[in-house]
């Protein structure tokens, strides 16, 4: 389709990260208004690795609104 190989790899990396994010296990807290993500979740680790984002920040902002 005319997409350079370097751009294809970037697209594949983004798609893989999105798929890992979909597999992330988010646990609801007792009151139902809060949640948490395990720091050992392999899908979160893969997501952060693929996109080059900081693990602790992503773990925090997936569960907190601002």
URMO-V15284 format. One line per field, one symbol per residue. ss: DSSP state (H for helix, E for strand, L for the rest). burial: + if it has 24 or more other ideal C-beta (glycine too) atoms within 12 Angstrom, else -. A space follows every 50 residues. Layout:
ss = ???
burial = ???
This chain:
ss = LLLLHHHHHHHHHHHHHHHHHHLLLEEELLLLLLEEELLLLHHHHHHHHH HLLLHHHHHHHLLLLL
burial = ----------------+--++--+------------+-----+++-++-+ ----+--++--+----
